[in-house]
């Protein structure tokens, strides 16, 4: 089913219903966290540490307090005392330690943003500097094997004798890949407006889950949860970085309590890399052993990554290899080095995005070694059950995605020989990669009310981070109630609404939609029993105990990515001419917003492949690329042709809508498909992202020659 086609009925799931908040956003009337009308508002500006490790020995705030308009300077010496946070990244202004460069050591509050910024520049901080280490290597002496990786996955899994079988394999590939640190950089930076009324706290904040923010703030400030209201009506993107509370919400609430004024803190973009998480760098070693017919005998994926000394976070990059291919003997493992770096965290498709880049690149290398079509190599290794757990798949249509993608991409017309297509100094190539992402569902609560005027109101504390959640939830409700979508209103983005899980892990619609479907189904049953009372009827549904992860089935979305690239042998520049994604992601609930999510993920994968990357400066301990002038994200001009299609799956083992998450699978295979296309174009295998012109050009020069042949 194409994104442009849909059932004729406006109430049917799958219809391309327009996003309900779209007009507000394009006309500028949608208010974000820093834009809330707030009489008497003050503004805050943080002071980041200028050392990579050590402690504060003194802070001189006199010059800052003398700046006209400065109201206060908060430091660890005078900030409100809070309970110790469970998440140590929120332990700001608690003591004198500096665990990494950019850690906030003071906060200036001013009548205006300009006054706060000028005051922050006037704060003088003295430090006792300690030696630091921010450099990750595969042989770092401090690496250890974590018990678990992010998501609760076991740090290591082994089946059979992978080393021995690999050594005896007739065909072997043993390769290393490197993915650099990456940053989320949502359009709206992290921001909070906080206000106290006696012992009640209200915050407007840019978050992917205000239910969690409410619980964290209540714990920190020693308040009952009902005394904290967290509002996130509109959120300008997050990509994982807003999945947990960040220092802005704690500091804004601190400053508001200290000054007795509403306070807005919008973090400057150049501060974000140090305090709101990043995708940790990952070093991959892939070893694949195979028979001459392509069947894998041994698969080993070993990952080394870093974490901070503040909090452990282990990017689960070896986990996808536990799902993808039938290899009787396998080992997937992680090692992590604690360094003096900012704490890594979630970034779109954590684990899957870097892990599948390495795995799918290695599969392409194996195909080249075998002289085998890379699409067919993947199909030959299609497993009957999930390789790691042995569970049957609830649905798995990866082969269909590969076949359909190959058809749409005219893959059969491709000359498989590298450097076989040239347009003057331009070499043209194509590549393929598979994708997967787990189906995640979290407990949520929803309320559905039938009103006397014939309309319906659905209330749930879902967070719409730009995905169109309001619209899709209205469609789910309308479908369950058998009424037109126009008769359903939705309220989201407030902790005063029925509690819901965060928007993360591509789990939002599946989790919230389940609760909405349940509430509306019960409401429809109530309405069938008799006439509607004058005050209407409200029904609540809680999926706790039903939306669990302990399914007897392995539940994943799958996809296939195809890319065509043109590589300039004079400049080294790589241009992606065409991207195609074909997905098997359950039942698609809104063809318009689904296509947007798939295309957005693919575009982000293009950035991962060609332009995005951060560098940790070994001498100073900070990220060199701290703004959008240095950290390059792709634009419309970077890919002239991008297509997203899907195979509509009928899978009853997921949720009442039969849906899987779609927000992240679009990024998962894109970088590998592009890298594989660059190899096909040039004959040069580059194993470190991003594929910048200098790396590509050096590879071409080392190979020799600047024209096809």
Residue pairs with C-beta under 8 A, 6 or more apart in sequence:
1 14
1 588
1 591
1 645
1 646
1 647
1 648
2 591
2 645
3 16
3 591
3 592
3 594
3 595
3 644
3 645
3 646
4 16
4 591
5 591
6 12
6 14
6 15
6 16
6 591
7 14
7 15
9 15
10 17
10 484
10 485
10 486
11 475
11 478
11 479
11 482
11 483
11 484
11 485
12 479
13 475
13 476
13 479
13 587
13 589
13 590
13 657
14 587
14 588
14 589
14 590
14 591
14 648
15 475
15 485
15 590
15 591
16 590
16 591
16 592
17 471
17 474
17 475
17 485
17 590
17 592
18 471
18 592
19 468
19 470
19 471
19 592
19 593
20 468
20 470
20 471
20 474
20 490
21 30
21 234
21 464
21 470
24 30
24 234
25 234
30 233
30 234
31 37
31 233
31 234
32 188
32 191
32 206
32 234
32 235
32 236
33 188
33 191
33 192
33 193
33 204
33 205
33 206
33 232
33 235
33 264
33 266
34 191
34 192
34 193
34 264
34 266
36 193
36 204
36 264
38 193
38 195
38 262
38 264
39 262
40 261
40 262
41 193
41 261
41 262
41 263
41 264
42 71
42 109
42 110
42 111
42 116
42 255
42 259
42 261
42 262
42 263
42 264
43 109
43 110
43 111
43 112
43 113
43 115
43 116
43 263
43 264
43 265
44 107
44 108
44 109
44 110
44 116
44 251
44 252
44 255
44 263
44 264
44 265
45 107
45 108
45 110
45 113
45 116
45 117
45 119
45 120
45 265
45 268
46 104
46 106
46 107
46 108
46 120
46 247
46 251
46 265
46 267
46 271
47 104
47 105
47 106
47 107
47 108
47 120
47 123
47 125
48 101
48 102
48 103
48 104
48 105
48 271
48 274
48 275
49 56
49 98
49 100
49 101
49 102
49 103
49 104
49 105
49 125
49 127
50 101
50 125
50 127
51 98
51 101
51 127
51 129
51 621
52 98
52 100
52 101
52 132
52 134
52 340
52 620
52 621
52 622
53 98
53 99
53 100
53 129
53 130
53 131
53 132
53 340
53 621
54 98
54 127
54 128
54 129
54 130
55 96
55 97
55 98
55 127
55 128
55 130
56 75
56 76
56 96
56 97
56 98
56 105
56 125
56 126
56 127
57 96
57 126
57 127
57 128
58 125
58 126
59 75
59 77
59 105
59 106
59 123
59 124
59 125
59 126
60 123
60 124
60 125
60 126
61 73
61 75
61 106
61 123
63 122
63 123
63 124
64 70
64 73
64 108
64 119
64 120
64 122
64 123
65 72
65 73
65 119
66 122
67 110
67 115
67 118
67 119
67 122
68 115
69 110
69 111
69 112
69 114
69 115
69 116
69 119
70 108
70 109
70 110
70 111
70 115
70 116
70 118
70 119
71 109
71 110
71 111
71 259
71 261
72 108
72 109
72 255
72 258
72 259
73 106
73 107
73 108
73 109
73 119
73 123
74 93
74 106
74 107
74 108
74 109
74 251
74 254
74 255
74 258
75 93
75 105
75 106
75 107
76 93
76 94
76 95
76 96
76 105
78 258
79 93
79 94
79 107
79 254
79 258
80 221
80 254
80 257
80 258
82 94
82 220
82 221
82 250
82 254
83 219
83 220
83 221
83 222
84 91
84 94
85 91
85 216
85 219
85 220
85 250
86 216
86 219
87 216
87 244
87 245
87 311
88 310
88 311
89 246
89 247
89 275
89 310
89 311
89 343
90 216
90 220
90 245
90 246
90 247
90 250
92 103
92 104
92 247
92 250
92 251
93 104
93 105
93 106
93 107
93 251
93 254
98 105
98 127
99 308
99 309
99 310
99 340
100 274
100 308
100 309
100 310
100 340
100 341
100 342
100 621
101 274
101 342
101 620
101 621
101 622
102 271
102 273
102 274
102 275
102 342
102 622
103 274
103 275
104 247
104 251
104 275
105 125
106 120
106 123
106 125
107 251
107 254
107 255
107 265
108 116
108 117
108 119
108 120
108 123
109 116
109 255
109 258
109 259
109 261
109 263
110 116
110 117
110 118
110 119
132 340
132 621
133 339
133 340
134 339
134 340
134 341
134 616
134 617
134 618
134 621
135 339
135 616
135 618
136 281
136 283
136 304
136 305
136 306
136 337
136 339
137 283
137 304
138 176
138 283
138 285
138 304
140 304
140 337
142 337
142 338
142 339
143 304
143 335
143 336
143 337
144 335
144 336
144 337
145 155
145 156
145 333
145 334
145 335
146 155
146 312
146 314
146 334
146 335
146 336
147 154
147 155
148 154
148 155
148 314
149 155
149 314
149 315
149 316
149 318
149 319
149 334
149 351
150 313
150 314
150 315
150 316
150 346
150 350
150 351
151 316
151 319
151 350
151 351
151 505
153 316
153 319
153 351
155 314
155 333
155 334
156 331
156 332
156 333
156 334
157 322
157 330
157 331
157 332
157 333
157 388
158 330
158 331
158 332
158 333
159 328
159 329
159 330
159 331
159 387
159 388
160 328
160 329
160 330
161 329
162 287
162 298
162 299
162 300
162 329
162 330
162 331
163 298
163 300
163 331
164 329
165 289
165 297
165 298
165 328
165 329
166 172
166 287
166 289
166 297
166 298
166 300
166 329
168 289
169 289
169 290
169 291
169 297
169 298
170 290
170 291
170 292
171 289
171 290
171 291
171 292
171 366
171 369
171 370
172 287
172 288
172 289
172 290
173 286
173 287
173 288
173 362
173 365
173 366
173 369
174 285
174 286
174 287
175 285
175 286
175 361
175 362
175 365
175 687
176 283
176 284
176 285
176 286
176 687
177 283
177 284
177 286
177 357
177 358
177 361
177 362
177 687
177 688
178 281
178 282
178 283
178 284
178 687
178 688
178 689
179 279
179 281
179 282
179 284
179 317
179 354
179 357
179 358
179 608
179 689
180 281
180 613
180 614
180 615
180 688
180 689
180 690
181 278
181 279
181 280
181 281
181 344
181 613
181 614
181 615
181 616
181 623
182 278
182 279
182 347
182 608
182 612
182 613
182 614
183 272
183 273
183 278
183 279
183 347
183 612
183 614
183 623
183 625
183 631
184 237
184 238
184 239
184 240
184 241
184 272
184 276
184 277
184 278
184 279
184 347
184 348
185 239
185 269
185 272
185 628
185 631
185 633
186 206
186 236
186 237
186 238
186 239
186 241
186 242
187 236
187 237
188 206
188 235
188 236
188 237
189 206
189 266
189 267
189 268
189 269
189 272
190 206
190 241
190 242
190 246
190 248
190 266
190 267
190 272
190 276
191 205
191 206
191 248
191 264
191 265
191 266
191 267
192 203
192 204
192 205
192 206
192 248
192 249
192 251
192 252
192 253
192 264
192 265
193 203
193 204
193 205
193 252
193 262
193 263
193 264
194 201
194 202
194 203
194 249
194 252
194 253
194 255
194 256
194 262
194 263
194 264
194 265
195 201
195 202
195 203
195 256
195 262
195 263
196 202
196 253
196 256
196 257
196 260
199 223
199 227
200 223
200 227
200 228
200 229
201 217
201 221
201 223
201 227
201 228
201 229
201 253
201 256
202 228
202 229
202 230
202 231
203 213
203 217
203 228
203 229
203 230
203 231
203 249
203 252
203 253
204 231
204 232
204 233
205 213
205 230
205 231
205 232
205 248
205 249
205 252
206 232
206 235
206 236
206 238
206 242
207 213
207 230
207 232
207 235
207 238
207 242
207 245
207 249
207 463
207 502
208 235
208 238
208 240
208 242
208 243
208 463
208 465
208 502
208 503
208 504
209 243
209 244
209 463
209 500
209 501
209 502
209 503
209 504
210 230
210 231
210 232
210 461
210 463
210 493
210 494
210 495
211 230
211 461
211 495
211 499
211 500
211 501
211 502
212 244
212 245
212 502
213 230
213 232
213 245
213 249
213 495
214 225
214 228
214 229
214 230
214 495
215 225
216 245
217 223
217 228
217 230
217 245
217 249
217 250
217 253
218 224
218 225
218 227
218 228
220 250
220 253
221 228
221 253
221 257
228 495
229 494
229 495
229 496
230 494
230 495
231 493
231 494
231 495
232 463
232 493
232 494
233 492
233 493
233 494
234 464
234 493
235 242
235 463
235 464
235 465
235 466
235 493
236 465
236 466
237 465
237 466
238 465
238 503
239 347
239 348
239 604
240 277
240 345
240 346
240 347
240 348
240 350
240 504
241 272
241 276
241 277
241 345
241 346
241 347
242 276
242 465
243 345
243 346
243 502
243 503
243 504
244 345
244 346
246 267
246 275
246 276
246 277
247 275
247 276
248 265
248 266
248 267
251 265
252 263
252 264
252 265
255 263
255 265
256 262
256 263
267 275
267 276
269 626
269 627
269 628
270 626
270 627
271 626
272 626
273 342
273 614
273 622
273 623
273 625
273 626
274 342
274 622
274 623
275 342
276 345
277 342
277 343
277 344
277 345
277 346
277 347
278 342
278 344
278 345
278 347
278 614
278 623
279 315
279 344
279 347
279 350
279 353
279 354
280 305
280 306
280 307
280 313
280 315
280 344
281 305
281 306
281 616
282 303
282 304
282 305
282 315
282 317
282 354
282 355
282 358
283 303
283 304
283 305
284 301
284 302
284 303
284 317
284 354
284 355
284 358
285 300
285 301
285 302
285 303
286 300
286 301
286 358
286 359
286 361
286 362
287 298
287 299
287 300
288 296
288 298
288 299
288 300
288 327
288 362
288 363
288 366
289 296
289 297
289 298
289 299
290 296
290 297
290 366
290 370
291 297
292 370
293 380
294 366
294 367
294 370
294 372
294 376
294 377
294 380
294 381
295 326
295 380
295 381
296 325
296 326
296 327
296 328
296 381
297 327
297 328
297 329
298 327
298 328
298 329
298 330
299 321
299 325
299 327
299 329
299 330
299 331
299 332
300 330
300 331
300 332
301 318
301 321
301 331
301 332
301 333
301 355
301 358
301 359
302 318
302 331
302 332
302 333
302 334
302 335
303 315
303 317
303 318
303 333
303 334
303 335
303 355
304 334
304 335
304 336
304 337
305 314
305 315
305 317
305 334
305 335
305 336
305 337
305 344
306 336
306 337
306 338
306 339
306 341
306 344
307 313
307 314
307 336
307 337
307 338
307 339
307 341
307 343
307 344
308 338
308 339
308 340
308 341
308 342
308 343
308 344
309 338
309 339
309 340
310 343
311 343
312 336
312 338
313 343
313 344
313 345
314 334
314 336
315 334
315 344
315 350
315 351
315 354
316 334
316 350
316 351
316 355
317 334
317 351
317 354
317 355
317 358
318 332
318 333
318 334
318 355
319 332
319 351
319 352
319 355
320 351
320 352
320 355
320 356
320 359
320 436
320 668
321 330
321 332
321 355
321 359
322 330
322 332
322 386
322 387
322 388
322 389
323 386
323 387
323 388
323 436
323 438
323 554
323 556
324 356
324 359
324 383
324 387
324 434
324 436
325 363
325 378
325 381
325 382
325 383
325 387
326 381
326 382
326 383
326 384
326 387
327 381
327 387
330 387
330 388
332 388
340 621
341 616
341 621
342 623
346 504
347 353
348 601
348 604
348 663
348 664
348 667
349 437
349 601
349 664
349 665
349 667
349 668
352 435
352 436
352 437
352 664
352 665
352 668
353 605
353 608
353 664
353 667
353 668
353 671
356 433
356 434
356 435
356 436
356 668
356 669
356 672
357 608
357 671
357 672
357 675
357 689
358 672
359 672
360 433
360 434
360 669
360 672
360 673
360 676
361 433
361 672
361 675
361 676
361 687
363 374
363 377
363 378
363 433
363 434
364 374
364 431
364 432
364 433
364 672
364 675
364 676
364 679
365 685
366 377
367 373
367 374
367 377
368 418
368 679
370 377
373 416
374 431
374 432
374 676
375 402
375 403
375 406
375 411
375 432
378 398
378 402
378 432
378 434
379 399
379 402
379 403
382 398
382 399
385 391
385 392
385 393
385 554
386 392
386 393
386 554
389 554
391 551
391 552
391 553
391 554
392 552
392 553
392 554
393 553
393 554
393 555
393 556
394 439
394 551
394 553
394 554
394 555
394 651
394 653
394 654
395 584
395 586
395 649
395 650
395 651
395 653
396 556
396 558
396 584
397 558
397 584
397 647
397 649
398 434
398 436
398 558
398 559
398 560
398 584
400 584
400 647
401 434
401 558
401 559
401 560
401 582
401 583
401 584
401 647
402 432
402 434
402 560
402 582
404 560
404 582
404 645
404 647
405 411
405 432
405 560
405 561
405 562
405 580
405 581
405 582
406 412
406 432
406 560
406 562
408 562
408 580
408 582
408 643
408 645
409 430
409 562
409 564
409 578
409 580
411 430
411 432
411 562
414 430
415 421
416 680
418 429
418 679
418 680
418 681
418 682
418 683
419 427
419 681
419 682
419 683
419 708
419 709
420 708
421 427
421 428
421 429
421 681
421 708
422 428
422 707
422 708
423 566
425 568
425 569
425 570
425 706
425 707
426 566
426 567
426 568
426 569
427 566
427 567
427 569
427 681
427 682
427 708
428 564
428 565
428 566
428 567
428 577
428 681
429 564
429 565
429 567
429 677
429 678
429 679
429 680
429 681
429 682
430 562
430 563
430 564
430 565
430 677
430 680
431 562
431 563
431 565
431 672
431 673
431 674
431 675
431 676
431 677
431 678
431 679
431 680
432 560
432 561
432 562
432 563
432 673
432 676
433 560
433 561
433 669
433 670
433 671
433 672
433 673
433 676
434 558
434 559
434 560
434 561
434 669
435 558
435 559
435 560
435 561
435 581
435 583
435 665
435 666
435 668
435 669
435 670
436 556
436 557
436 558
436 559
436 665
436 668
437 506
437 556
437 557
437 660
437 661
437 664
437 665
437 668
438 505
438 555
438 556
438 557
439 510
439 555
439 556
439 557
439 586
439 654
439 660
439 661
440 505
440 506
440 507
440 510
440 511
440 549
440 661
441 507
441 510
441 511
441 514
441 543
441 547
441 548
441 549
441 654
441 655
442 501
442 502
442 507
442 511
442 547
443 501
443 511
443 542
443 543
443 544
443 545
443 546
443 547
444 460
444 462
444 498
444 499
444 500
444 501
444 511
444 512
444 514
444 515
444 542
444 543
444 547
445 460
445 498
445 499
445 500
445 515
445 540
445 541
445 542
445 543
445 544
446 458
446 459
446 460
446 498
446 500
446 512
446 515
446 516
446 518
446 519
446 540
446 541
447 458
447 459
447 460
447 497
447 498
447 519
447 538
447 539
447 540
448 456
448 457
448 458
448 459
448 477
448 481
448 516
448 519
448 520
448 522
448 523
448 538
448 539
448 540
448 541
449 456
449 457
449 458
449 459
449 523
449 536
449 537
449 538
449 539
450 456
450 523
450 526
450 527
450 532
450 536
450 537
450 538
451 457
451 536
452 532
452 534
452 535
452 536
454 487
455 487
455 488
455 489
456 477
456 481
456 483
456 487
456 488
456 489
456 520
456 523
457 488
457 489
457 490
457 491
458 473
458 474
458 477
458 488
458 489
458 490
458 491
458 516
458 519
458 520
459 490
459 491
459 497
459 498
460 473
460 490
460 491
460 492
460 497
460 498
460 500
460 512
460 515
460 516
461 492
461 493
461 494
461 495
461 496
461 497
461 498
461 499
461 500
462 469
462 470
462 473
462 492
462 493
462 500
462 503
462 508
462 512
463 469
463 492
463 493
463 500
463 502
463 503
463 508
464 470
464 492
464 493
464 503
465 503
467 503
467 508
467 509
467 593
467 597
467 663
468 590
468 592
468 593
468 596
469 492
469 503
469 508
469 509
469 512
470 490
470 492
471 590
471 593
472 509
472 513
472 589
472 590
472 593
473 490
473 492
473 509
473 512
473 513
473 516
474 485
474 488
474 489
474 490
475 485
475 589
475 590
476 513
476 516
476 517
476 520
476 589
476 657
477 488
477 490
477 516
477 517
477 520
478 484
478 485
478 487
478 488
479 517
480 516
480 517
480 520
480 521
480 524
481 488
481 520
481 523
481 524
482 524
491 497
498 515
498 540
500 511
500 512
500 515
501 507
501 508
501 511
501 512
502 508
505 661
505 664
506 557
506 660
506 661
506 662
506 663
506 664
506 665
507 661
508 661
508 663
509 589
509 657
509 659
509 661
510 654
510 655
510 657
510 659
510 660
510 661
511 543
511 547
513 589
513 655
513 656
513 657
513 659
514 543
514 546
514 547
514 655
514 656
514 657
515 541
515 542
515 543
516 541
517 655
517 656
517 657
518 541
518 543
518 656
519 539
519 540
519 541
520 539
521 656
522 539
522 541
523 537
523 538
523 539
526 537
526 539
527 537
547 655
551 653
553 653
555 653
555 654
555 660
556 660
557 583
557 584
557 585
557 586
557 660
557 661
557 662
557 665
558 583
558 584
558 585
558 665
559 581
559 582
559 583
559 584
559 585
559 665
559 666
559 668
559 669
560 581
560 582
560 669
561 579
561 580
561 581
561 602
561 605
561 669
561 670
561 672
561 673
562 578
562 579
562 580
562 581
562 673
563 576
563 578
563 579
563 580
563 670
563 673
563 674
563 676
563 677
564 576
564 577
564 578
564 677
565 574
565 575
565 576
565 577
565 674
565 677
565 678
565 681
566 574
566 575
566 577
566 681
567 573
567 574
567 575
567 678
567 681
567 682
567 696
567 700
568 574
568 575
569 682
569 697
569 700
569 706
569 707
570 706
571 693
571 697
572 692
572 693
572 694
572 695
572 696
572 697
572 698
572 700
573 693
573 696
574 610
574 674
574 678
574 691
574 693
574 696
575 638
576 606
576 609
576 610
576 638
576 639
576 674
576 677
577 639
577 640
577 641
578 639
578 640
578 641
578 642
578 643
579 602
579 606
579 639
579 641
579 642
579 643
579 670
579 673
580 642
580 643
580 645
581 598
581 602
581 643
581 644
581 645
581 666
581 669
581 670
582 645
582 646
582 647
583 598
583 644
583 645
583 646
583 647
583 662
583 665
583 666
584 646
584 647
584 649
585 594
585 646
585 649
585 659
585 660
585 661
585 662
585 665
586 649
586 651
586 654
586 657
586 658
586 659
586 660
587 648
587 649
587 650
587 651
587 657
587 658
587 659
588 594
588 646
588 648
588 659
588 662
589 657
589 659
594 644
594 646
594 662
595 644
597 662
597 663
597 666
598 644
598 646
598 662
598 665
598 666
599 642
599 644
599 666
600 666
601 663
601 664
601 665
601 666
601 667
601 668
601 670
602 642
602 644
602 666
602 667
602 670
603 634
603 638
603 639
603 642
604 634
604 666
604 667
604 670
605 666
605 667
605 668
605 669
605 670
605 671
605 674
606 634
606 638
606 639
606 670
606 671
606 674
607 632
607 633
607 634
607 690
608 667
608 670
608 671
608 689
608 690
609 670
609 671
609 674
609 675
609 689
609 690
609 691
610 634
610 638
610 674
610 690
610 691
610 692
611 632
611 633
611 634
611 638
611 690
611 692
612 631
612 632
612 633
612 690
613 625
613 631
613 689
613 690
613 692
614 623
614 624
614 625
614 631
615 623
615 624
615 625
616 622
616 623
616 624
617 623
617 624
624 630
625 631
644 666
649 658
649 660
650 658
651 658
651 660
652 658
654 660
671 689
674 691
675 686
675 689
675 691
678 684
678 686
678 691
678 696
679 685
679 686
682 696
682 699
682 700
682 703
683 703
684 696
684 699
684 700
684 702
684 703
685 699
686 695
686 696
686 699
688 695
700 706
